[in-house]
Amino acid sequence: MDFRLTDDQRALRQGIRELLRGRFGREALRAAVDRADGNSGPDGKSGPDGKSGPDGKGATGGTEGAGERPAEGVRVLDRELWRELGAAGFFALRLPEAEGGVGLGLPEAVLAFEEAGRVLLPGPLIATHLAAAAVPGAAAGDVVVTSADGGLVEWLDEADVVRGDATGAEPLVPVDPLTPLHRLPRADGRPAGGGARGRAGTPDHLLVSLLTAAEQLGSAARTCESAVQHARTREQFGQPIGAFQAVQHLCAGMLARVEVARAAVYAASVTADPVDVAAARLLADEAAVRGARDCLQVHGGMGFTWESDVHLHLKRAWTRTRRAGGATESEESLAEDLVTAEA
C-alpha cells in the first residue's frame, strides 16, 4: 500500500495552507485571543496575573464564577472566515458531489485539519464538518454546529445548532482562550462522559478522534518548526543555541515524534480501523503536548511570555486531549485488541 501523498493531495494541502495564511495569520490569531479575553487589563493579559484560568492549570480552569468571561454579545468566532471555509469546501470535503460537496475522502480531510491545527484555527470545526450532510447550512459555513456527545461541549454559546442534549451545561473557564467550554451534568450529579467507552466504535466517534489527531499533528509540526527556527537565530556565548547538544536533542526528539505521529495518522486515515485510530490519537497527542513543552524549553524565558504563541499551542493541545475519551479510551482500545488477538 502506498501512503505517499498524490499530486492532488499536495495541491489541496497547499491551497488550504495559503487560504489560512491569508485569512488567519498571526495578527488574526492574536486578535481572536484579544476578543476572547474577557478580563484583559492595559497590558492585554487575561486575568490580573496573566493566566487564562483562575489557577492556570489543566484543560479547564473552573466554573464561570471563578473568573471573568467575555462580555455578553462579544463574538470570538469569525463568521466571515467560517463562511470562507465553507466556500472553499472545508466542511464539505467528504460530502458527495451529488449533494453539493467536494467528493473527497478521509485522507484529504485529515490533511485539511492538519493545516487547521498548524494555525490554531478556532471554532467547532470537527462538529461542523461531521454535520455537513445532516444540518442545512453547515457545509456552506452559514451554520456553526457543535456536539454535546461527551463530558465537555466546545463553543456552545456561539453555535447555531447543537447535536445532542446540552441541557444543564455549566460554563467553565478554559485554559485555552480560544476554546470556550461547558461541562455537561448527569442525572446522578456526576459529570457526563462516562459512556464514551461504549461509543468508541461508532463512526462519528472514530472521526472525531482521528480529526483531532490531525489537528494535534499540525500543531506539533508547527511548534517543531518554531523551535528549530529559534535555535538557529538565538545566540548565546557567541553562537546560535542550536549548536549546543542539549538543544539539538530537544529539537530532534520533537521531529521524531512528529514524523512517527504523521505516519500513524495518515495510515489511520486510509484504513479507518479503530485500533489504528487509537494508536494515531495517542501518538499525535504526545507529539503535540510534549512538542509544545519542548518548544517552550528551547525558547527559554521568552516562550513563557504572553506575547509568544508557544503557550497557545500547549493550551490547545491540552484541551484537545480531552476529546472523544482522550488517552484513556485509546489505551483501552489498544489493550482490548491485544487481549483479543492473544485469545
Secondary structure, 3 states (H helix, E strand, C coil): CCCCCCHHHHHHHHHHHHHHHHHCCHHHHHHHHHHHCCCECCCCCECCCCCCCCCCCCCEEEEHHHCCCCCCCCCCCCHHHHHHHHHCCCCCCCCCHHHCCCCCCHHHHHHHHHHHHHCCCCCCHHHHHHCCCCCCCCCCCCCCEEECCCCEEECCCCCCEEECCCCCCEEEEECCCCCCEEECECCCCCECCCCHHHHCCCHHHHHHHHHHHHHHHHHHHHHHHHHHHHHHHCEECCEEHHHCHHHHHHHHHHHHHHHHHHHHHHHHHHHCCHHHHHHHHHHHHHHHHHHHHHHHHHHHHHHHCCCCCHHHHHHHHHHHCCHHHHHHHHHHHHHHHHHHHHC
